[in-house]
């Protein structure tokens, strides 16, 4: 598929037609979830589930019939891996003409009713949204996304303003590179991959990823600043994983082989790409 086109086309949608997705598309999504390959060891689960518009799952909008959940353990590396894997699924859905929206503040009790996944740990259901803060035992739905067709006539004023003023404004590469590096210092292929990386979605368009290029352009690290805290979003490492997936896709498009590692350093997930 054309990954670059999917990255450029992807939008966060909060207004959906209440129609079902055609079975051939659902089969393709399920198959992609089964055969998806990523360049690191991971244990993220992708689960498709159904919801009803008359039951509140998302605070900001009614749910279409089909949805996806990305489940992982709750250490920072697993949370970030959920962002990486989930974004590949979302981009693939985009290529099929489907609309999505990364969502972390879902209503936990309703998700558990629709898609039981907490096992014996019923205490977690008491959380109002998401799985709460801090590391817990077992897997949790780190984020979910609605999956369907965009209802353009139902767009709220807030979403129109966000689309025009916030969602797709991107910081220049110079603001995201650390260590005194500038975009002019980078090989063309790395600049291309970084450009796709900075197009990644993030909570409130915070764009809190930073890139460190060392070894003459042979090692690139993607992470958020040490101690970074988002005002509303408890798990910014998800966004770092999303950004890392865009960078990896950029390298793949340019046929640049790399080894990918992810580690926890100073309380955050750090992705390294060794070319």
Beta strands, then each sheet from edge to edge (+ up, - down):
strand 1: 45-50
strand 2: 66-72
strand 3: 140-147
strand 4: 177-178
strand 5: 209-214
strand 6: 219-224
strand 7: 259-265
strand 8: 268-274
sheet 1: 1+ 2- 3+
sheet 2: 4+ 5+ 6- 8+ 7-
end
